[in-house]
Amino acid sequence: MSAFPGPLIDALLRTAARLETGVDYQWGHQGACNCGHLAQTITQLSPAQIHAAAVRRAAGDWAEQALDYCPGSGFPMDYILSRIMALGVTAEDIARLERLSDARVLQRLGRNDLRHNQREDVVAYMRAWAALLAEDAAPRHALAERAA
C-alpha cells in the first residue's frame, strides 16, 4: 500500500457515491460489479469495455483475473488491473472487494452479513474501507510531514 493512499480513498468514495445514484449495478457483469465499478472510476472505461477486457482473457471472475495478472502481457485486463494496483490495491484486496469479505472492513462496519451482490452493502463496504485506509495512513502521513 502506498504511504498515503489518498487516490484510492478518493476512488472508493467516488465509486460509492456513484453507486448511490442508481447507476447500473450487476454483480454478474464484470464491468458493473463491485470491482467493475471501482475500475470504471479509476480508468474511466465503460462497463462494456471492462467486461470485454475481462472475457477476452477468459480467466474467470475478478479474483481469478487478479491472480493471473501479468503487467507485461498486453491483455487489456492487465492494463485495467495495473491502473487499480497502482493505487496500492493487491490481488487479495480485489478478491475481498468482489466478495465483501475483508475482516477489518467487516469489523469496522460491525457486521459480517454483507451480501456481495447488493448495491447498498457494496456502498457501505467501500466507505468503510476508505475510512480504514484514512485512519491507517494518518499516523504515517503525520510522521512524514514532521520529518520533512
MOQUIKA-V588531 format. One record per residue. PHI is phi as a letter, one per 20 degrees, with the letter a starting at -180 (none if undefined). PSI is psi in radians with two decimals (NA if undefined). OMEGA is omega in degrees with one decimal (none if undefined). Layout:
PHI | PSI | OMEGA
PHI | PSI | OMEGA
This chain:
none | 2.46 | -179.8
f | 2.83 | -176.6
g | -0.77 | 175.3
c | 1.88 | -171.9
e | 0.70 | -178.7
g | -0.82 | 179.6
f | -0.64 | 177.6
f | -0.74 | 177.5
g | -0.82 | 179.2
g | -0.77 | -179.3
f | -0.72 | 178.1
f | -0.78 | -178.7
f | -0.69 | 177.6
f | -0.67 | 178.2
f | -0.79 | 178.4
f | -0.76 | -179.6
f | -0.71 | 179.2
f | -0.72 | 177.9
f | -0.60 | 179.7
f | -0.35 | -179.2
f | -0.13 | 177.9
n | 0.26 | 176.2
g | 2.81 | -178.9
g | 2.25 | 177.1
c | 2.13 | 178.0
b | 1.93 | -176.7
f | -0.54 | -178.7
e | 0.04 | -179.7
d | 2.07 | -172.3
f | -0.22 | 175.9
e | -0.18 | -176.3
c | 0.33 | 179.3
e | -2.91 | -177.8
g | -1.02 | -179.8
f | -0.58 | 178.4
f | -0.70 | 178.5
f | -0.70 | 176.2
f | -0.72 | 177.8
f | -0.67 | 176.7
g | -0.80 | -178.5
f | -0.79 | -174.3
f | -0.70 | -173.7
e | -0.29 | -174.3
m | 0.28 | 174.8
e | 2.74 | 178.9
f | 2.82 | 175.0
g | -0.70 | -179.7
f | -0.72 | 179.1
f | -0.73 | 179.9
f | -0.80 | 179.9
f | -0.77 | 179.5
f | -0.69 | 178.3
f | -0.70 | -178.8
f | -0.79 | -177.3
f | -0.36 | 177.9
f | -0.67 | 178.8
e | -0.42 | 176.4
l | 0.64 | -179.0
e | -0.12 | 179.0
o | -2.71 | -176.7
f | -3.10 | -176.5
g | -0.68 | 179.7
f | -0.77 | 179.2
f | -0.67 | 177.1
g | -0.74 | -179.2
f | -0.64 | 178.0
f | -0.57 | 179.9
e | 0.04 | -176.6
g | 2.28 | 176.0
b | 1.85 | -172.4
g | -0.44 | -177.9
e | 0.20 | -173.9
f | -0.52 | -174.4
n | -0.09 | 176.5
f | 2.39 | 177.2
g | -0.60 | -180.0
f | -0.60 | 178.5
f | -0.54 | 172.3
f | -0.82 | 179.3
f | -0.83 | 178.8
f | -0.65 | 177.7
f | -0.74 | 179.4
f | -0.72 | 179.4
f | -0.81 | -177.2
f | -0.41 | 176.5
f | -0.36 | 178.0
e | 0.04 | 178.3
o | 0.07 | 179.4
f | 2.38 | 178.9
d | 2.95 | 175.3
g | -0.65 | 178.7
f | -0.70 | 177.0
g | -0.72 | -179.6
f | -0.82 | 178.9
f | -0.71 | -179.4
f | -0.66 | 177.5
f | -0.74 | -177.8
f | -0.56 | -179.0
d | 0.01 | -177.6
l | 1.00 | -169.5
c | 0.12 | 179.8
f | 2.17 | -175.5
f | -0.70 | -179.6
f | -0.69 | 179.2
f | -0.78 | 179.5
f | -0.68 | 177.8
f | -0.74 | 179.0
f | -0.66 | 179.0
f | -0.31 | -176.4
m | 0.47 | -178.4
b | 2.63 | 170.9
c | 0.34 | -177.7
d | 0.44 | 179.2
f | 2.50 | 176.4
d | 2.08 | -173.6
f | -0.28 | -176.7
d | 0.45 | 178.6
d | 2.13 | -176.9
g | -0.86 | -175.9
f | -0.66 | 179.1
f | -0.63 | 176.8
f | -0.76 | 178.9
f | -0.83 | 179.5
f | -0.74 | 180.0
f | -0.83 | -178.7
f | -0.72 | 178.8
f | -0.73 | 179.2
f | -0.70 | 178.2
f | -0.77 | 178.5
f | -0.73 | 179.0
f | -0.72 | 177.4
f | -0.77 | 178.5
f | -0.73 | 179.2
f | -0.76 | 178.5
f | -0.77 | -179.9
f | -0.62 | -175.8
e | -0.44 | -174.5
g | -0.85 | 179.3
f | -0.69 | 179.3
f | -0.69 | -179.7
f | -0.74 | 179.5
f | -0.71 | 177.1
f | -0.74 | -179.8
f | -0.69 | 178.6
f | -0.69 | 178.5
f | -0.59 | -178.7
f | -0.41 | -174.9
f | NA | none
